[in-house]
Amino acid sequence: MKQIFFKRVSERYECANVIAFEADPRVYEHFQASLAATKVDYRFAAVADKSGDTLMHIPEVVAGNEIPYRNRMASLNVMAIENSKCTSVTVPAMTLNDVVSDISYGNTVLWIDRFVRTEHVIP
């Protein structure tokens, strides 16, 4: 889904810069090679309320059901569902202000997965 979206946006809006963020290292690795051939600026980072490193919690099992690695919904919050298991990983993070100040060109499309409540990204 993400890969198709990124390619379509970059093809449809040729003059736009497309920047996409992915904070789950396995998902990032899965899509990195195929997106390298596009003009998508695919970044391994979470967009959060603070820049630096942050912990992402990636569900492995939810309510007793194993989740395929590409379908996991990583979060800055720890999952509190019975019979669930998460793996915590440290990932780079940047604020939305940092992202916007880094954009020095015209039309831009941003893909930002929402890992927590919106107020953690847009104060």
C-alpha positions as CSV (number, residue, x, y, z in Angstrom):
1,M,0.0,0.0,0.0
2,K,2.6,2.5,1.0
3,Q,4.9,1.7,-1.9
4,I,2.0,2.1,-4.4
5,F,0.9,5.4,-2.8
6,F,4.5,6.9,-2.8
7,K,5.0,5.9,-6.5
8,R,1.6,7.3,-7.6
9,V,2.1,10.6,-5.8
10,S,5.6,11.1,-7.2
11,E,4.4,10.2,-10.7
12,R,1.3,12.3,-10.6
13,Y,2.9,15.4,-9.0
14,E,6.2,15.4,-10.8
15,C,7.2,18.8,-9.5
16,A,6.5,17.9,-5.9
17,N,9.0,16.5,-3.5
18,V,7.6,13.4,-1.7
19,I,9.0,12.7,1.8
20,A,8.0,9.6,3.7
21,F,8.8,8.6,7.2
22,E,9.0,5.0,8.6
23,A,10.0,4.2,12.2
24,D,9.7,0.5,12.1
25,P,13.1,-0.8,11.0
26,R,11.7,-4.0,9.4
27,V,9.1,-2.1,7.4
28,Y,11.7,0.5,6.4
29,E,14.1,-2.2,5.2
30,H,11.3,-4.0,3.3
31,F,10.4,-0.9,1.2
32,Q,13.8,0.9,1.0
33,A,15.2,-0.9,-2.1
34,S,12.0,-0.5,-4.2
35,L,11.6,3.2,-3.2
36,A,15.3,3.9,-3.9
37,A,14.4,3.8,-7.7
38,T,11.8,6.5,-7.2
39,K,12.1,10.2,-6.3
40,V,10.6,9.5,-2.9
41,D,12.8,10.7,0.0
42,Y,12.2,7.7,2.3
43,R,13.5,8.4,5.8
44,F,14.0,6.1,8.7
45,A,12.6,8.2,11.5
46,A,9.6,8.8,13.7
47,V,8.0,12.2,13.7
48,A,7.4,12.9,17.4
49,D,7.2,15.7,20.0
50,K,11.0,15.7,20.5
51,S,14.0,15.3,18.3
52,G,16.7,12.7,19.1
53,D,16.2,9.0,19.8
54,T,12.9,7.6,20.9
55,L,11.5,4.1,21.7
56,M,9.1,2.6,19.3
57,H,7.0,-0.4,20.5
58,I,6.3,-2.9,17.7
59,P,3.6,-5.4,18.4
60,E,4.5,-9.0,17.7
61,V,1.4,-10.6,19.3
62,V,-1.9,-8.9,19.8
63,A,-4.6,-10.6,21.9
64,G,-2.8,-13.9,21.4
65,N,-2.6,-13.5,17.6
66,E,0.8,-13.2,15.9
67,I,1.0,-10.2,13.6
68,P,2.9,-10.4,10.2
69,Y,5.8,-8.0,10.4
70,R,4.7,-5.7,7.6
71,N,1.3,-5.2,9.2
72,R,2.5,-4.1,12.6
73,M,1.4,-0.8,13.9
74,A,4.4,0.6,15.8
75,S,3.7,3.1,18.5
76,L,5.4,5.5,20.9
77,N,3.0,4.1,23.5
78,V,3.2,0.6,25.1
79,M,0.3,-1.6,24.1
80,A,-1.9,-2.5,27.0
81,I,-3.9,-5.4,25.6
82,E,-4.0,-8.7,27.4
83,N,-2.0,-11.6,25.8
84,S,0.0,-9.1,23.7
85,K,3.8,-8.8,23.3
86,C,5.8,-5.9,21.9
87,T,9.4,-5.5,20.9
88,S,10.9,-2.1,21.8
89,V,13.5,-0.5,19.5
90,T,15.3,2.8,19.6
91,V,14.8,4.9,16.4
92,P,15.7,8.4,15.4
93,A,13.0,11.0,15.9
94,M,12.4,14.5,14.6
95,T,9.7,17.1,15.3
96,L,7.4,18.3,12.6
97,N,9.0,21.7,13.0
98,D,12.4,20.1,12.2
99,V,10.9,18.4,9.1
100,V,9.3,21.6,7.8
101,S,12.5,23.7,8.4
102,D,14.5,21.1,6.5
103,I,12.3,21.5,3.4
104,S,13.9,24.1,1.2
105,Y,11.9,23.6,-1.9
106,G,8.4,24.2,-3.3
107,N,5.6,21.7,-3.4
108,T,6.0,18.9,-0.9
109,V,4.0,15.9,0.0
110,L,4.6,14.3,3.5
111,W,3.7,10.8,4.5
112,I,3.8,10.6,8.3
113,D,2.5,7.5,10.1
114,R,0.7,8.6,13.2
115,F,2.3,6.6,16.0
116,V,0.5,8.2,18.9
117,R,-2.2,10.8,19.5
118,T,-1.9,13.7,17.0
119,E,-1.0,16.2,19.8
120,H,2.3,14.4,20.2
121,V,3.2,15.5,16.6
122,I,1.2,18.7,16.1
123,P,1.2,20.6,19.4
